[in-house]
Amino acid sequence: MEKYGAFGEKMMYGKKVLGVIRSTFLIGPTETIERAWYAARADGHAAKVLKLLEG
């Protein structure tokens, strides 16, 4: 997770903590990361990713 930037220092309730950074990765047909979203909010995020995939 650290290698992909999905684990590290973040702010939680005004304090710096170590933990999982909410992330989404779009893996292409050649098994490479084609797009990454960090600190994604749950509301509407899946719809944004689907819209991108649809073209």
CHARMM-style PDB file with segment names, atoms N, HN, CA, C and O in Angstrom:
ATOM      1  N   MET     1       0.828  -1.183   0.000  1.00  0.00      PROA
ATOM      2  CA  MET     1       0.000   0.000   0.000  1.00  0.00      PROA
ATOM      3  C   MET     1       0.876   1.251   0.000  1.00  0.00      PROA
ATOM      4  O   MET     1       0.549   2.234  -0.665  1.00  0.00      PROA
ATOM      5  N   GLU     2       1.969   1.222   0.730  1.00  0.00      PROA
ATOM      6  HN  GLU     2       2.235   0.423   1.270  1.00  0.00      PROA
ATOM      7  CA  GLU     2       2.864   2.380   0.737  1.00  0.00      PROA
ATOM      8  C   GLU     2       3.427   2.646  -0.656  1.00  0.00      PROA
ATOM      9  O   GLU     2       3.568   3.800  -1.062  1.00  0.00      PROA
ATOM     10  N   LYS     3       3.746   1.581  -1.383  1.00  0.00      PROA
ATOM     11  HN  LYS     3       3.631   0.645  -1.053  1.00  0.00      PROA
ATOM     12  CA  LYS     3       4.316   1.699  -2.724  1.00  0.00      PROA
ATOM     13  C   LYS     3       3.391   2.484  -3.656  1.00  0.00      PROA
ATOM     14  O   LYS     3       3.866   3.211  -4.528  1.00  0.00      PROA
ATOM     15  N   TYR     4       2.084   2.343  -3.480  1.00  0.00      PROA
ATOM     16  HN  TYR     4       1.698   1.752  -2.771  1.00  0.00      PROA
ATOM     17  CA  TYR     4       1.120   3.013  -4.337  1.00  0.00      PROA
ATOM     18  C   TYR     4       0.548   4.287  -3.720  1.00  0.00      PROA
ATOM     19  O   TYR     4      -0.361   4.892  -4.289  1.00  0.00      PROA
ATOM     20  N   GLY     5       1.061   4.696  -2.580  1.00  0.00      PROA
ATOM     21  HN  GLY     5       1.799   4.204  -2.118  1.00  0.00      PROA
ATOM     22  CA  GLY     5       0.583   5.916  -1.953  1.00  0.00      PROA
ATOM     23  C   GLY     5      -0.753   5.759  -1.269  1.00  0.00      PROA
ATOM     24  O   GLY     5      -1.449   6.746  -1.032  1.00  0.00      PROA
ATOM     25  N   ALA     6      -1.124   4.531  -0.948  1.00  0.00      PROA
ATOM     26  HN  ALA     6      -0.559   3.729  -1.141  1.00  0.00      PROA
ATOM     27  CA  ALA     6      -2.422   4.275  -0.323  1.00  0.00      PROA
ATOM     28  C   ALA     6      -2.312   4.062   1.186  1.00  0.00      PROA
ATOM     29  O   ALA     6      -3.295   3.711   1.838  1.00  0.00      PROA
ATOM     30  N   PHE     7      -1.128   4.272   1.735  1.00  0.00      PROA
ATOM     31  HN  PHE     7      -0.329   4.557   1.205  1.00  0.00      PROA
ATOM     32  CA  PHE     7      -0.937   4.182   3.181  1.00  0.00      PROA
ATOM     33  C   PHE     7       0.073   5.239   3.577  1.00  0.00      PROA
ATOM     34  O   PHE     7       1.125   5.364   2.950  1.00  0.00      PROA
ATOM     35  N   GLY     8      -0.234   5.990   4.601  1.00  0.00      PROA
ATOM     36  HN  GLY     8      -1.088   5.888   5.111  1.00  0.00      PROA
ATOM     37  CA  GLY     8       0.704   7.011   5.054  1.00  0.00      PROA
ATOM     38  C   GLY     8       0.048   7.968   6.023  1.00  0.00      PROA
ATOM     39  O   GLY     8      -0.985   7.670   6.623  1.00  0.00      PROA
ATOM     40  N   GLU     9       0.671   9.124   6.163  1.00  0.00      PROA
ATOM     41  HN  GLU     9       1.511   9.365   5.676  1.00  0.00      PROA
ATOM     42  CA  GLU     9       0.194  10.130   7.098  1.00  0.00      PROA
ATOM     43  C   GLU     9      -1.025  10.842   6.521  1.00  0.00      PROA
ATOM     44  O   GLU     9      -1.047  11.221   5.351  1.00  0.00      PROA
ATOM     45  N   LYS    10      -2.030  11.013   7.361  1.00  0.00      PROA
ATOM     46  HN  LYS    10      -2.012  10.704   8.312  1.00  0.00      PROA
ATOM     47  CA  LYS    10      -3.240  11.721   6.962  1.00  0.00      PROA
ATOM     48  C   LYS    10      -3.814  12.423   8.179  1.00  0.00      PROA
ATOM     49  O   LYS    10      -3.395  12.169   9.308  1.00  0.00      PROA
ATOM     50  N   MET    11      -4.762  13.295   7.951  1.00  0.00      PROA
ATOM     51  HN  MET    11      -5.103  13.502   7.034  1.00  0.00      PROA
ATOM     52  CA  MET    11      -5.418  14.000   9.048  1.00  0.00      PROA
ATOM     53  C   MET    11      -6.734  13.300   9.381  1.00  0.00      PROA
ATOM     54  O   MET    11      -7.537  12.999   8.497  1.00  0.00      PROA
ATOM     55  N   MET    12      -6.935  13.051  10.664  1.00  0.00      PROA
ATOM     56  HN  MET    12      -6.283  13.296  11.382  1.00  0.00      PROA
ATOM     57  CA  MET    12      -8.184  12.456  11.116  1.00  0.00      PROA
ATOM     58  C   MET    12      -8.623  13.192  12.377  1.00  0.00      PROA
ATOM     59  O   MET    12      -7.945  13.159  13.404  1.00  0.00      PROA
ATOM     60  N   TYR    13      -9.754  13.846  12.278  1.00  0.00      PROA
ATOM     61  HN  TYR    13     -10.305  13.873  11.444  1.00  0.00      PROA
ATOM     62  CA  TYR    13     -10.289  14.617  13.399  1.00  0.00      PROA
ATOM     63  C   TYR    13      -9.277  15.635  13.903  1.00  0.00      PROA
ATOM     64  O   TYR    13      -9.149  15.859  15.107  1.00  0.00      PROA
ATOM     65  N   GLY    14      -8.552  16.256  12.955  1.00  0.00      PROA
ATOM     66  HN  GLY    14      -8.656  16.074  11.977  1.00  0.00      PROA
ATOM     67  CA  GLY    14      -7.611  17.309  13.300  1.00  0.00      PROA
ATOM     68  C   GLY    14      -6.258  16.838  13.794  1.00  0.00      PROA
ATOM     69  O   GLY    14      -5.428  17.659  14.185  1.00  0.00      PROA
ATOM     70  N   LYS    15      -6.015  15.530  13.785  1.00  0.00      PROA
ATOM     71  HN  LYS    15      -6.690  14.863  13.467  1.00  0.00      PROA
ATOM     72  CA  LYS    15      -4.734  14.983  14.239  1.00  0.00      PROA
ATOM     73  C   LYS    15      -4.071  14.224  13.104  1.00  0.00      PROA
ATOM     74  O   LYS    15      -4.744  13.586  12.295  1.00  0.00      PROA
ATOM     75  N   LYS    16      -2.743  14.298  13.046  1.00  0.00      PROA
ATOM     76  HN  LYS    16      -2.196  14.817  13.703  1.00  0.00      PROA
ATOM     77  CA  LYS    16      -2.006  13.516  12.068  1.00  0.00      PROA
ATOM     78  C   LYS    16      -1.897  12.077  12.559  1.00  0.00      PROA
ATOM     79  O   LYS    16      -1.491  11.823  13.694  1.00  0.00      PROA
ATOM     80  N   VAL    17      -2.265  11.145  11.691  1.00  0.00      PROA
ATOM     81  HN  VAL    17      -2.594  11.352  10.769  1.00  0.00      PROA
ATOM     82  CA  VAL    17      -2.201   9.720  12.014  1.00  0.00      PROA
ATOM     83  C   VAL    17      -1.666   8.956  10.808  1.00  0.00      PROA
ATOM     84  O   VAL    17      -1.693   9.457   9.684  1.00  0.00      PROA
ATOM     85  N   LEU    18      -1.184   7.749  11.048  1.00  0.00      PROA
ATOM     86  HN  LEU    18      -1.163   7.342  11.961  1.00  0.00      PROA
ATOM     87  CA  LEU    18      -0.810   6.853   9.960  1.00  0.00      PROA
ATOM     88  C   LEU    18      -1.978   5.922   9.692  1.00  0.00      PROA
ATOM     89  O   LEU    18      -2.592   5.401  10.623  1.00  0.00      PROA
ATOM     90  N   GLY    19      -2.283   5.716   8.424  1.00  0.00      PROA
ATOM     91  HN  GLY    19      -1.784   6.139   7.667  1.00  0.00      PROA
ATOM     92  CA  GLY    19      -3.376   4.810   8.102  1.00  0.00      PROA
ATOM     93  C   GLY    19      -3.601   4.684   6.617  1.00  0.00      PROA
ATOM     94  O   GLY    19      -2.830   5.199   5.807  1.00  0.00      PROA
ATOM     95  N   VAL    20      -4.656   3.999   6.273  1.00  0.00      PROA
ATOM     96  HN  VAL    20      -5.282   3.581   6.931  1.00  0.00      PROA
ATOM     97  CA  VAL    20      -5.025   3.759   4.882  1.00  0.00      PROA
ATOM     98  C   VAL    20      -5.591   5.053   4.299  1.00  0.00      PROA
ATOM     99  O   VAL    20      -6.473   5.676   4.888  1.00  0.00      PROA
ATOM    100  N   ILE    21      -5.078   5.445   3.143  1.00  0.00      PROA
ATOM    101  HN  ILE    21      -4.361   4.938   2.664  1.00  0.00      PROA
ATOM    102  CA  ILE    21      -5.581   6.605   2.419  1.00  0.00      PROA
ATOM    103  C   ILE    21      -6.548   6.073   1.372  1.00  0.00      PROA
ATOM    104  O   ILE    21      -6.155   5.337   0.468  1.00  0.00      PROA
ATOM    105  N   ARG    22      -7.815   6.451   1.501  1.00  0.00      PROA
ATOM    106  HN  ARG    22      -8.135   7.049   2.236  1.00  0.00      PROA
ATOM    107  CA  ARG    22      -8.846   5.934   0.597  1.00  0.00      PROA
ATOM    108  C   ARG    22      -8.429   6.219  -0.846  1.00  0.00      PROA
ATOM    109  O   ARG    22      -8.230   7.373  -1.224  1.00  0.00      PROA
ATOM    110  N   SER    23      -8.302   5.182  -1.631  1.00  0.00      PROA
ATOM    111  HN  SER    23      -8.464   4.244  -1.324  1.00  0.00      PROA
ATOM    112  CA  SER    23      -7.795   5.299  -2.990  1.00  0.00      PROA
ATOM    113  C   SER    23      -8.531   4.346  -3.927  1.00  0.00      PROA
ATOM    114  O   SER    23      -9.041   3.306  -3.512  1.00  0.00      PROA
ATOM    115  N   THR    24      -8.570   4.728  -5.197  1.00  0.00      PROA
ATOM    116  HN  THR    24      -8.156   5.573  -5.534  1.00  0.00      PROA
ATOM    117  CA  THR    24      -9.127   3.878  -6.244  1.00  0.00      PROA
ATOM    118  C   THR    24      -8.113   3.818  -7.371  1.00  0.00      PROA
ATOM    119  O   THR    24      -7.544   4.840  -7.752  1.00  0.00      PROA
ATOM    120  N   PHE    25      -7.886   2.634  -7.903  1.00  0.00      PROA
ATOM    121  HN  PHE    25      -8.349   1.804  -7.594  1.00  0.00      PROA
ATOM    122  CA  PHE    25      -6.938   2.462  -8.993  1.00  0.00      PROA
ATOM    123  C   PHE    25      -7.643   1.815 -10.169  1.00  0.00      PROA
ATOM    124  O   PHE    25      -8.363   0.830 -10.008  1.00  0.00      PROA
ATOM    125  N   LEU    26      -7.432   2.376 -11.362  1.00  0.00      PROA
ATOM    126  HN  LEU    26      -6.847   3.177 -11.493  1.00  0.00      PROA
ATOM    127  CA  LEU    26      -7.953   1.807 -12.590  1.00  0.00      PROA
ATOM    128  C   LEU    26      -6.817   1.026 -13.241  1.00  0.00      PROA
ATOM    129  O   LEU    26      -5.821   1.599 -13.683  1.00  0.00      PROA
ATOM    130  N   ILE    27      -6.985  -0.291 -13.292  1.00  0.00      PROA
ATOM    131  HN  ILE    27      -7.794  -0.757 -12.933  1.00  0.00      PROA
ATOM    132  CA  ILE    27      -5.963  -1.185 -13.838  1.00  0.00      PROA
ATOM    133  C   ILE    27      -6.319  -1.500 -15.286  1.00  0.00      PROA
ATOM    134  O   ILE    27      -7.431  -1.940 -15.578  1.00  0.00      PROA
ATOM    135  N   GLY    28      -5.377  -1.273 -16.182  1.00  0.00      PROA
ATOM    136  HN  GLY    28      -4.474  -0.915 -15.945  1.00  0.00      PROA
ATOM    137  CA  GLY    28      -5.605  -1.495 -17.608  1.00  0.00      PROA
ATOM    138  C   GLY    28      -5.409  -2.937 -18.019  1.00  0.00      PROA
ATOM    139  O   GLY    28      -5.054  -3.785 -17.201  1.00  0.00      PROA
ATOM    140  N   PRO    29      -5.643  -3.214 -19.297  1.00  0.00      PROA
ATOM    141  CA  PRO    29      -5.537  -4.579 -19.810  1.00  0.00      PROA
ATOM    142  C   PRO    29      -4.134  -5.169 -19.702  1.00  0.00      PROA
ATOM    143  O   PRO    29      -3.976  -6.389 -19.686  1.00  0.00      PROA
ATOM    144  N   THR    30      -3.126  -4.320 -19.628  1.00  0.00      PROA
ATOM    145  HN  THR    30      -3.255  -3.329 -19.641  1.00  0.00      PROA
ATOM    146  CA  THR    30      -1.749  -4.817 -19.491  1.00  0.00      PROA
ATOM    147  C   THR    30      -1.314  -4.855 -18.026  1.00  0.00      PROA
ATOM    148  O   THR    30      -0.128  -4.976 -17.720  1.00  0.00      PROA
ATOM    149  N   GLU    31      -2.303  -4.748 -17.122  1.00  0.00      PROA
ATOM    150  HN  GLU    31      -3.266  -4.650 -17.371  1.00  0.00      PROA
ATOM    151  CA  GLU    31      -2.092  -4.811 -15.675  1.00  0.00      PROA
ATOM    152  C   GLU    31      -1.248  -3.667 -15.140  1.00  0.00      PROA
ATOM    153  O   GLU    31      -0.540  -3.831 -14.146  1.00  0.00      PROA
ATOM    154  N   THR    32      -1.317  -2.503 -15.790  1.00  0.00      PROA
ATOM    155  HN  THR    32      -1.892  -2.370 -16.597  1.00  0.00      PROA
ATOM    156  CA  THR    32      -0.654  -1.300 -15.301  1.00  0.00      PROA
ATOM    157  C   THR    32      -1.712  -0.337 -14.775  1.00  0.00      PROA
ATOM    158  O   THR    32      -2.868  -0.378 -15.197  1.00  0.00      PROA
ATOM    159  N   ILE    33      -1.311   0.522 -13.858  1.00  0.00      PROA
ATOM    160  HN  ILE    33      -0.372   0.555 -13.515  1.00  0.00      PROA
ATOM    161  CA  ILE    33      -2.233   1.516 -13.315  1.00  0.00      PROA
ATOM    162  C   ILE    33      -2.368   2.632 -14.348  1.00  0.00      PROA
ATOM    163  O   ILE    33      -1.396   3.313 -14.676  1.00  0.00      PROA
ATOM    164  N   GLU    34      -3.587   2.808 -14.853  1.00  0.00      PROA
ATOM    165  HN  GLU    34      -4.376   2.255 -14.586  1.00  0.00      PROA
ATOM    166  CA  GLU    34      -3.839   3.843 -15.841  1.00  0.00      PROA
ATOM    167  C   GLU    34      -4.340   5.131 -15.216  1.00  0.00      PROA
ATOM    168  O   GLU    34      -4.187   6.207 -15.794  1.00  0.00      PROA
ATOM    169  N   ARG    35      -4.936   5.028 -14.042  1.00  0.00      PROA
ATOM    170  HN  ARG    35      -5.060   4.154 -13.573  1.00  0.00      PROA
ATOM    171  CA  ARG    35      -5.466   6.207 -13.364  1.00  0.00      PROA
ATOM    172  C   ARG    35      -5.557   5.898 -11.881  1.00  0.00      PROA
ATOM    173  O   ARG    35      -5.863   4.772 -11.487  1.00  0.00      PROA
ATOM    174  N   ALA    36      -5.289   6.909 -11.062  1.00  0.00      PROA
ATOM    175  HN  ALA    36      -5.041   7.823 -11.382  1.00  0.00      PROA
ATOM    176  CA  ALA    36      -5.393   6.742  -9.612  1.00  0.00      PROA
ATOM    177  C   ALA    36      -6.136   7.931  -9.021  1.00  0.00      PROA
ATOM    178  O   ALA    36      -5.913   9.075  -9.419  1.00  0.00      PROA
ATOM    179  N   TRP    37      -7.002   7.659  -8.089  1.00  0.00      PROA
ATOM    180  HN  TRP    37      -7.183   6.730  -7.765  1.00  0.00      PROA
ATOM    181  CA  TRP    37      -7.705   8.689  -7.346  1.00  0.00      PROA
ATOM    182  C   TRP    37      -7.342   8.509  -5.885  1.00  0.00      PROA
ATOM    183  O   TRP    37      -7.432   7.403  -5.354  1.00  0.00      PROA
ATOM    184  N   TYR    38      -6.933   9.585  -5.232  1.00  0.00      PROA
ATOM    185  HN  TYR    38      -6.860  10.484  -5.664  1.00  0.00      PROA
ATOM    186  CA  TYR    38      -6.584   9.542  -3.811  1.00  0.00      PROA
ATOM    187  C   TYR    38      -7.549  10.418  -3.031  1.00  0.00      PROA
ATOM    188  O   TYR    38      -8.078  11.401  -3.551  1.00  0.00      PROA
ATOM    189  N   ALA    39      -7.770  10.050  -1.785  1.00  0.00      PROA
ATOM    190  HN  ALA    39      -7.340   9.251  -1.363  1.00  0.00      PROA
ATOM    191  CA  ALA    39      -8.674  10.782  -0.888  1.00  0.00      PROA
ATOM    192  C   ALA    39     -10.055  10.932  -1.519  1.00  0.00      PROA
ATOM    193  O   ALA    39     -10.691  11.978  -1.386  1.00  0.00      PROA
ATOM    194  N   ALA    40     -10.510   9.905  -2.197  1.00  0.00      PROA
ATOM    195  HN  ALA    40      -9.993   9.056  -2.305  1.00  0.00      PROA
ATOM    196  CA  ALA    40     -11.814   9.933  -2.857  1.00  0.00      PROA
ATOM    197  C   ALA    40     -12.933   9.922  -1.817  1.00  0.00      PROA
ATOM    198  O   ALA    40     -12.853   9.223  -0.807  1.00  0.00      PROA
ATOM    199  N   ARG    41     -13.957  10.694  -2.077  1.00  0.00      PROA
ATOM    200  HN  ARG    41     -14.022  11.262  -2.897  1.00  0.00      PROA
ATOM    201  CA  ARG    41     -15.136  10.689  -1.216  1.00  0.00      PROA
ATOM    202  C   ARG    41     -16.119   9.651  -1.750  1.00  0.00      PROA
ATOM    203  O   ARG    41     -16.241   9.473  -2.962  1.00  0.00      PROA
ATOM    204  N   ALA    42     -16.804   8.983  -0.867  1.00  0.00      PROA
ATOM    205  HN  ALA    42     -16.705   9.128   0.118  1.00  0.00      PROA
ATOM    206  CA  ALA    42     -17.716   7.915  -1.269  1.00  0.00      PROA
ATOM    207  C   ALA    42     -18.866   8.428  -2.140  1.00  0.00      PROA
ATOM    208  O   ALA    42     -19.234   7.787  -3.124  1.00  0.00      PROA
ATOM    209  N   ASP    43     -19.425   9.568  -1.781  1.00  0.00      PROA
ATOM    210  HN  ASP    43     -19.127  10.088  -0.981  1.00  0.00      PROA
ATOM    211  CA  ASP    43     -20.576  10.109  -2.519  1.00  0.00      PROA
ATOM    212  C   ASP    43     -20.190  10.472  -3.947  1.00  0.00      PROA
ATOM    213  O   ASP    43     -19.394  11.386  -4.166  1.00  0.00      PROA
ATOM    214  N   GLY    44     -20.748   9.762  -4.912  1.00  0.00      PROA
ATOM    215  HN  GLY    44     -21.395   9.020  -4.734  1.00  0.00      PROA
ATOM    216  CA  GLY    44     -20.566  10.072  -6.313  1.00  0.00      PROA
ATOM    217  C   GLY    44     -19.286   9.560  -6.950  1.00  0.00      PROA
ATOM    218  O   GLY    44     -19.120   9.673  -8.165  1.00  0.00      PROA
ATOM    219  N   HSD    45     -18.379   9.001  -6.163  1.00  0.00      PROA
ATOM    220  HN  HSD    45     -18.513   8.909  -5.176  1.00  0.00      PROA
ATOM    221  CA  HSD    45     -17.093   8.568  -6.720  1.00  0.00      PROA
ATOM    222  C   HSD    45     -17.259   7.429  -7.725  1.00  0.00      PROA
ATOM    223  O   HSD    45     -16.673   7.475  -8.806  1.00  0.00      PROA
ATOM    224  N   ALA    46     -18.037   6.426  -7.390  1.00  0.00      PROA
ATOM    225  HN  ALA    46     -18.513   6.390  -6.512  1.00  0.00      PROA
ATOM    226  CA  ALA    46     -18.241   5.298  -8.308  1.00  0.00      PROA
ATOM    227  C   ALA    46     -18.853   5.776  -9.615  1.00  0.00      PROA
ATOM    228  O   ALA    46     -18.473   5.294 -10.682  1.00  0.00      PROA
ATOM    229  N   ALA    47     -19.779   6.699  -9.557  1.00  0.00      PROA
ATOM    230  HN  ALA    47     -20.087   7.091  -8.690  1.00  0.00      PROA
ATOM    231  CA  ALA    47     -20.411   7.223 -10.770  1.00  0.00      PROA
ATOM    232  C   ALA    47     -19.391   7.950 -11.632  1.00  0.00      PROA
ATOM    233  O   ALA    47     -19.442   7.842 -12.857  1.00  0.00      PROA
ATOM    234  N   LYS    48     -18.464   8.688 -11.026  1.00  0.00      PROA
ATOM    235  HN  LYS    48     -18.423   8.776 -10.031  1.00  0.00      PROA
ATOM    236  CA  LYS    48     -17.415   9.390 -11.787  1.00  0.00      PROA
ATOM    237  C   LYS    48     -16.499   8.392 -12.496  1.00  0.00      PROA
ATOM    238  O   LYS    48     -16.125   8.590 -13.652  1.00  0.00      PROA
ATOM    239  N   VAL    49     -16.149   7.327 -11.795  1.00  0.00      PROA
ATOM    240  HN  VAL    49     -16.453   7.166 -10.856  1.00  0.00      PROA
ATOM    241  CA  VAL    49     -15.270   6.310 -12.388  1.00  0.00      PROA
ATOM    242  C   VAL    49     -15.985   5.621 -13.551  1.00  0.00      PROA
ATOM    243  O   VAL    49     -15.391   5.423 -14.611  1.00  0.00      PROA
ATOM    244  N   LEU    50     -17.245   5.257 -13.362  1.00  0.00      PROA
ATOM    245  HN  LEU    50     -17.727   5.418 -12.501  1.00  0.00      PROA
ATOM    246  CA  LEU    50     -18.019   4.619 -14.434  1.00  0.00      PROA
ATOM    247  C   LEU    50     -18.165   5.533 -15.650  1.00  0.00      PROA
ATOM    248  O   LEU    50     -18.072   5.075 -16.789  1.00  0.00      PROA
ATOM    249  N   LYS    51     -18.390   6.813 -15.409  1.00  0.00      PROA
ATOM    250  HN  LYS    51     -18.465   7.185 -14.483  1.00  0.00      PROA
ATOM    251  CA  LYS    51     -18.518   7.776 -16.504  1.00  0.00      PROA
ATOM    252  C   LYS    51     -17.223   7.831 -17.317  1.00  0.00      PROA
ATOM    253  O   LYS    51     -17.261   7.895 -18.545  1.00  0.00      PROA
ATOM    254  N   LEU    52     -16.086   7.807 -16.635  1.00  0.00      PROA
ATOM    255  HN  LEU    52     -16.054   7.755 -15.637  1.00  0.00      PROA
ATOM    256  CA  LEU    52     -14.799   7.810 -17.311  1.00  0.00      PROA
ATOM    257  C   LEU    52     -14.640   6.546 -18.165  1.00  0.00      PROA
ATOM    258  O   LEU    52     -14.169   6.617 -19.300  1.00  0.00      PROA
ATOM    259  N   LEU    53     -15.028   5.403 -17.623  1.00  0.00      PROA
ATOM    260  HN  LEU    53     -15.410   5.345 -16.701  1.00  0.00      PROA
ATOM    261  CA  LEU    53     -14.907   4.142 -18.341  1.00  0.00      PROA
ATOM    262  C   LEU    53     -15.817   4.073 -19.571  1.00  0.00      PROA
ATOM    263  O   LEU    53     -15.475   3.456 -20.580  1.00  0.00      PROA
ATOM    264  N   GLU    54     -16.969   4.713 -19.465  1.00  0.00      PROA
ATOM    265  HN  GLU    54     -17.247   5.214 -18.646  1.00  0.00      PROA
ATOM    266  CA  GLU    54     -17.938   4.693 -20.561  1.00  0.00      PROA
ATOM    267  C   GLU    54     -17.508   5.605 -21.711  1.00  0.00      PROA
ATOM    268  O   GLU    54     -18.017   5.488 -22.826  1.00  0.00      PROA
ATOM    269  N   GLY    55     -16.575   6.507 -21.437  1.00  0.00      PROA
ATOM    270  HN  GLY    55     -16.161   6.602 -20.532  1.00  0.00      PROA
ATOM    271  CA  GLY    55     -16.053   7.286 -22.525  1.00  0.00      PROA
ATOM    272  C   GLY    55     -16.299   8.716 -22.517  1.00  0.00      PROA
ATOM    273  OT1 GLY    55     -15.870   9.421 -23.431  1.00  0.00      PROA
TER     274      GLY     55
END
